[in-house]
Every structure is written in structure tokens, then in C-alpha cells.
Amino acid sequence: MEQKIRSYLSNSGYFAVSSPSYRRAFLVNIILPLMMFLAIFFAFINYMHLNNFIAGHITLASFIFSSVSMLYFKKSNDLHIATYCTLTVACLTVALLSYFLDYQNNVLIWASAVPLLAFALVMRKKGVIISIIFYLIFCISYLFHSYSTSFAYYKFEAFLNFLFASVGLILLSYYYEYSRERAFANLEENQAELKMLAETDKLTGLYNRSKIDEIVSDILQKAKENDCEFSLIMADLDDFKEINDKYGHLIGDRVIEEISSVIRKSCQDNCYASRWGGEEFLIVLDNCGSDNAYEFAENLRSAIKSQQLSVNEDLTFTLGVTEYEKGDTAMSIFRRVDDALYKGKGLGKDITQMA
């Protein structure tokens, strides 16, 4: 049962719960059936008990247009059209009933629902515009009706009270939506910050090991399914322990930051750089074969050598490069690129070594 309700409210999953449009889709799926029920209920009352055929025709038309809007929304998933259809039907129904029923108290109560609907469905700015337009038309029709007929259901002073209360309702609705939007924006900022902290290395700002593992896993799966190519580069600062021993870890951290900045600038599209651990870095090049990966690694090695650093030392980079091979697992490709790196270390360092 719960699954069916979720499916109904999300249009069979078309509107994801996490998407910004889900809230409006949820409201449309609740409001339109409610409008249909109220319209057919009052149509029956007006026809069968009150013998008020004008009100009966209006509420019956409201039921028909609400039903058509609901069917259209379920078939097309067009949230924009469905939202404005909902508001249009609600506004016209209330306005026509008020006009033809001489602005009786029981009808005017429903006019206060218009700003609530507007703010809920089209948010703050458009909600204000729709509410103001509705009440302007409402006032004009009231004044026209009061001067053209002699109805006495509602005194002008009382109508003014109703308008002032409506203005207050618009302001409260505006403030509520403003507060809700601010709270939602703050929540998104906090979530983005938490996501960044969970995915990046605090010192360098590059991806951390956990995130790069996830990226490699995703790219590996894509490569297996679509026969794509990608390459891995494992890089290590040569003799970095001597920098830490000579200058201390604070200076060492600054050097790591400077090296990371060079790596970040070198990475463009389809390039994912991470701090693998200590002074080691792992770079993933999606849609990139071994030749292009080797060229990238050599350019990076040259850039590191020519970089002005905080220490007056000639720092070098040793890099291992490997390309995805059919049948590879994450473990096998990591092991191969790591072996290439340490083979380069054994050959004298400051070298790019292919696996």
C-alpha cells in the first residue's frame, strides 16, 4: 500500500523524491483530487438540495476541468502546465462563485485559499504576483457588482476587513516561503560542504582515496559495458622524506599543497586527481589510451620539475602508467600501476614508467 501511494505521488517514479520538482508534483497530486471531490460534492448539493443551478454549473465545470488537468498530468508528467491549470481552475471557480452568489460569507472563505495555493505551487515571487492579480480582479468585480445590483450580503466595510485579512495572509505566506527557501538553501549548502569533506583530501583539495576508489569502480564498469578505454597514473614525490626531515612537516605539507596545485591545473576534462596517501597521487584519465596517458604524465613530470616551491630543492616525480585491459578488476589495475611506479623508482627515479 505504501509503495502504491509513493508511486502515485511521484507519477510512477517520474519525479524523484530527491528532486526539487517532487514537492510540487506531490502537491498537485493531492490538490487536484481534493478539488475534484469538493467540486462534485458542492455540485450535488447545489443541484439536489439548494436548487442553485448557476452554482451547480460552476462547480460541475470545476470538477470537469480538474479531472482533465489530473488526467493530463498523469499522462504527460508536464508539471508546469498542471500547476497553472490547478491555479486557474481554483481562481476561476472561487471568482465566479463569489460573483454569481453575491459575495456571500461562505464563498469568500474559499478566496483565502488562493494565496496559499499560489505560494505552495509556484513559490514566492510568482505566488505574490498571482495573489495580487487575483485580488485585484476580485475587488474590481466586487465594486462593479455592488454598484450594478442592490445585494446586501456583504457590507463594504466588512469586505475591506476581508481584503486586509487577505493581505496579511499574503504577507505571512510570503514570509513562510522565504524562510522555507532560505532553510532549504542552507541545508543544500551544508550537504554540499559535507559531501566535499567526505570526498576530498583536507590538505590538497584533491579527491581522497575513498572517492577515487568509487570513481575507478564506476569507470571500470563503464569500460566493461561499452568497451571504453581509460588509464591510471600513480605518481610519487622522490625522496620526500628528506624534505620532511630537513624542513619539518609543516613545510612538507606546504610542498604537498604546491604539488597538488600543479596536478589540479594539469587535469582538465575526464581527468580525476586524488591524493592516494602521503606523497603519492593517483590520476584517472577517462577515455584515454596509454599513449596519451604517457604524454600527460611526462608533461606533469616536467611541470613539477620546473615549479617554484617553498623549499630550495630540486624535487622530482616518478610516475607509473597503465591502461585498462579486458578482464581487469580494480585490484588488478591498481596493482599494475603500483608495480609500474616502483619499477620506475628502481630505474633511478624521475621517470615515467609504462606497465
C-alpha positions in Angstrom: 0.0 0.0 0.0 2.8 2.4 0.9 4.6 1.6 -2.3 1.4 2.4 -4.3 1.0 5.7 -2.6 4.6 6.7 -3.3 4.2 5.6 -6.9 1.0 7.8 -7.2 2.6 10.9 -5.6 5.7 10.6 -7.8 3.9 9.7 -11.1 5.2 6.2 -11.1 8.7 7.4 -10.1 9.0 10.1 -12.8 9.6 12.7 -10.1 12.4 11.5 -7.8 11.9 12.2 -4.1 15.3 14.0 -4.1 14.5 16.3 -7.0 13.3 19.9 -6.5 10.2 19.3 -8.6 8.9 16.4 -6.3 7.3 18.8 -3.8 5.2 20.5 -6.5 4.3 17.2 -8.0 3.3 15.9 -4.6 1.0 18.9 -4.0 -0.6 18.8 -7.5 -1.4 15.1 -6.9 -3.0 16.0 -3.6 -4.7 19.3 -4.5 -6.3 18.3 -7.8 -8.2 15.2 -6.4 -9.3 17.3 -3.4 -10.6 20.0 -5.8 -12.4 17.3 -7.8 -14.0 15.9 -4.7 -15.1 19.3 -3.4 -16.4 20.4 -6.8 -18.6 17.3 -7.3 -19.8 17.4 -3.7 -20.9 21.0 -4.0 -22.3 20.4 -7.4 -24.6 17.7 -6.0 -25.6 20.0 -3.1 -26.4 22.9 -5.3 -28.4 20.8 -7.8 -30.2 18.5 -5.5 -30.8 20.5 -2.3 -30.3 24.2 -2.9 -31.7 24.3 -6.4 -29.0 26.8 -7.3 -28.3 25.8 -10.9 -25.7 28.6 -11.5 -23.5 27.4 -8.6 -24.1 23.8 -9.7 -23.0 24.6 -13.3 -19.8 26.3 -12.0 -18.8 23.6 -9.6 -19.6 20.9 -12.2 -17.4 22.7 -14.7 -14.7 22.9 -12.0 -14.9 19.2 -11.5 -14.6 18.5 -15.2 -11.6 20.8 -15.7 -9.9 19.5 -12.6 -10.4 15.9 -13.9 -9.0 16.8 -17.3 -6.0 18.5 -15.7 -5.4 15.5 -13.5 -5.6 13.1 -16.4 -3.2 15.3 -18.5 -0.7 15.5 -15.7 -0.7 11.7 -15.1 -0.3 11.1 -18.9 2.2 13.8 -19.8 4.1 14.4 -16.5 4.0 18.1 -17.5 4.3 19.7 -14.1 4.4 23.3 -15.4 1.1 23.0 -17.2 -0.6 21.0 -14.5 0.4 23.6 -11.9 -1.1 26.5 -13.7 -4.2 24.5 -14.7 -4.7 23.8 -11.0 -4.4 27.5 -10.1 -6.5 28.7 -13.0 -9.4 26.3 -12.1 -9.2 27.3 -8.4 -9.1 31.0 -9.1 -11.9 30.9 -11.7 -14.2 28.7 -9.6 -13.8 31.0 -6.5 -14.2 34.2 -8.5 -17.3 33.0 -10.5 -19.0 31.6 -7.4 -18.3 34.8 -5.5 -19.7 37.0 -8.3 -22.9 35.0 -9.0 -23.6 34.3 -5.3 -23.3 38.0 -4.4 -20.1 37.5 -2.4 -21.7 35.6 0.4 -19.6 34.7 3.5 -19.4 31.0 2.8 -18.0 31.7 -0.6 -15.5 34.4 0.4 -13.9 31.9 2.8 -12.6 30.0 -0.2 -11.0 33.1 -1.6 -8.4 33.0 1.2 -7.2 29.6 -0.1 -5.9 31.2 -3.4 -2.7 32.7 -2.0 -2.0 29.5 0.0 -2.3 27.5 -3.3 -0.2 30.1 -5.2 2.7 30.1 -2.8 2.7 26.4 -2.4 2.6 25.6 -6.1 4.7 28.4 -7.8 6.8 29.6 -4.9 7.4 33.0 -3.5 7.7 35.6 -6.3 5.1 34.1 -8.7 2.9 33.4 -5.7 2.8 37.1 -4.9 2.0 38.1 -8.5 -0.8 35.6 -8.8 -2.3 36.5 -5.5 -2.2 40.3 -6.2 -3.8 39.8 -9.7 -6.5 37.5 -8.2 -7.4 40.0 -5.5 -7.4 43.0 -7.9 -9.8 41.2 -10.2 -11.8 40.2 -7.2 -12.1 43.8 -5.9 -12.9 45.1 -9.3 -15.7 42.6 -9.8 -17.0 43.3 -6.3 -17.1 47.0 -6.9 -18.8 46.5 -10.3 -21.3 44.1 -8.8 -22.1 46.3 -5.8 -22.8 49.4 -8.0 -24.8 47.4 -10.6 -27.0 45.5 -8.1 -28.5 46.1 -4.7 -27.2 43.0 -3.0 -26.7 43.3 0.8 -25.0 40.1 1.8 -21.7 41.8 2.5 -21.2 45.4 3.6 -18.3 47.4 2.1 -16.6 47.8 5.5 -16.7 44.1 6.0 -15.3 43.5 2.6 -12.4 45.8 3.4 -11.8 43.7 6.5 -11.7 40.6 4.3 -9.2 42.3 2.0 -6.9 43.4 4.8 -7.0 39.9 6.2 -6.1 38.6 2.7 -3.2 41.0 2.5 -2.0 39.7 5.9 -2.3 36.1 4.6 -0.2 37.0 1.5 2.5 38.5 3.7 2.5 35.6 6.0 2.7 33.2 3.1 5.5 35.2 1.5 7.5 35.1 4.8 6.9 31.4 5.2 8.1 30.6 1.7 11.0 32.9 2.1 12.0 31.2 5.4 11.5 27.8 3.8 13.6 28.7 0.8 16.4 30.0 3.0 16.3 26.9 5.2 16.4 24.7 2.1 19.3 26.7 0.6 21.2 26.5 3.9 20.6 22.7 4.0 21.9 22.3 0.4 25.0 24.3 1.3 25.6 22.2 4.4 25.1 19.0 2.4 27.5 20.2 -0.3 30.0 21.0 2.3 29.7 17.6 4.0 29.9 15.9 0.6 33.1 17.9 -0.2 34.6 16.9 3.2 33.7 13.3 2.6 35.2 13.2 -0.9 38.2 15.4 -0.8 41.6 15.4 0.9 41.7 18.2 3.5 45.2 19.3 2.8 45.3 19.3 -1.0 41.6 19.6 -2.1 42.1 16.7 -4.4 39.8 13.6 -4.2 40.6 11.3 -1.3 41.3 7.6 -1.6 37.7 6.6 -0.9 36.3 8.8 -3.6 38.9 7.8 -6.2 38.1 4.2 -5.5 34.5 4.9 -6.3 35.4 6.8 -9.5 37.6 4.0 -10.7 34.9 1.4 -9.9 32.3 3.4 -12.0 34.7 4.0 -14.9 35.8 0.3 -14.8 32.1 -0.8 -15.0 31.5 1.6 -17.9 34.6 0.3 -19.7 33.4 -3.3 -19.4 29.9 -2.5 -20.6 30.9 -0.1 -23.5 34.4 -1.3 -24.4 35.8 2.1 -23.5 39.5 2.9 -22.7 40.9 4.6 -19.6 44.3 4.9 -17.9 45.7 5.2 -14.4 48.8 7.2 -13.4 50.4 6.6 -10.0 52.8 9.4 -9.0 55.2 9.8 -6.1 57.5 12.6 -5.0 61.0 11.3 -4.9 62.9 11.3 -1.6 60.2 13.4 0.1 61.1 12.0 3.5 64.3 14.1 3.3 62.2 17.2 2.9 60.2 16.4 6.0 63.4 15.6 7.9 65.2 18.7 6.8 62.4 21.3 6.9 59.8 19.8 9.1 56.3 18.5 8.4 54.6 22.0 8.1 56.9 22.9 5.2 56.4 19.4 3.9 52.7 19.9 3.9 53.1 23.2 2.0 55.1 21.4 -0.6 52.4 18.8 -1.0 49.9 21.6 -1.5 52.0 23.3 -4.1 52.5 20.0 -6.0 48.7 19.3 -5.8 48.0 22.7 -7.3 50.2 21.8 -10.3 48.3 18.5 -10.7 44.9 20.2 -10.4 45.8 22.7 -13.1 47.0 19.9 -15.4 43.8 17.9 -15.0 41.1 19.0 -17.5 38.1 17.1 -18.9 37.7 13.4 -18.0 40.6 13.7 -15.5 40.3 12.8 -11.8 43.2 13.5 -9.5 43.5 12.2 -5.9 45.9 12.1 -3.0 46.5 8.4 -2.7 48.4 8.7 0.6 51.4 10.7 1.9 53.3 12.0 -1.1 51.6 9.6 -3.5 48.9 10.7 -6.1 46.6 8.7 -8.3 45.2 10.2 -11.5 42.4 8.6 -13.6 42.2 9.6 -17.3 38.8 8.5 -18.7 38.6 7.9 -22.5 42.3 8.0 -22.7 44.7 5.3 -24.0 48.2 4.6 -22.8 50.0 6.8 -25.4 48.0 9.9 -24.4 48.3 8.9 -20.7 52.1 8.7 -21.1 52.3 12.1 -22.7 50.1 13.5 -19.9 52.4 12.0 -17.3 55.6 13.3 -19.0 54.1 16.8 -19.2 53.2 16.6 -15.5 56.6 15.4 -14.5 58.2 18.4 -16.4 55.8 20.8 -14.8 56.7 19.6 -11.3 60.4 19.9 -12.0 60.0 23.5 -13.2 57.7 24.5 -10.4 58.9 27.1 -7.9 58.4 25.6 -4.5 58.7 26.8 -0.9 62.0 24.9 -0.5 65.1 25.4 -2.4 65.4 21.8 -3.5 65.2 20.0 -6.9 62.1 17.9 -6.4 61.4 15.1 -9.0 58.4 13.0 -9.7 58.3 9.3 -10.6 55.2 8.1 -12.4 53.7 4.7 -13.3 51.2 4.5 -16.1 48.9 1.7 -17.1 45.9 1.3 -19.4 42.7 -0.7 -18.8 42.8 -4.2 -20.2 39.9 -6.6 -20.7 39.3 -8.7 -17.7 40.8 -6.1 -15.3 39.4 -5.7 -11.8 40.0 -2.6 -9.7 42.6 -4.6 -7.7 44.5 -5.8 -10.8 44.7 -2.4 -12.4 45.8 -0.8 -9.1 48.4 -3.5 -8.6 49.7 -3.0 -12.2 50.1 0.8 -11.9 51.7 0.5 -8.5 54.2 -2.0 -9.9 55.0 0.4 -12.8 55.7 3.2 -10.2 58.1 1.1 -8.2 59.8 -0.2 -11.3 60.4 3.5 -12.2 61.8 4.0 -8.7 64.2 1.1 -9.2 65.4 2.5 -12.5 66.6 5.7 -10.9 63.5 7.8 -10.3 62.5 11.0 -12.1 60.9 8.8 -14.8 57.6 7.9 -16.4 57.3 4.1 -16.5 54.7 2.2 -18.5 53.3 -1.0 -17.1 
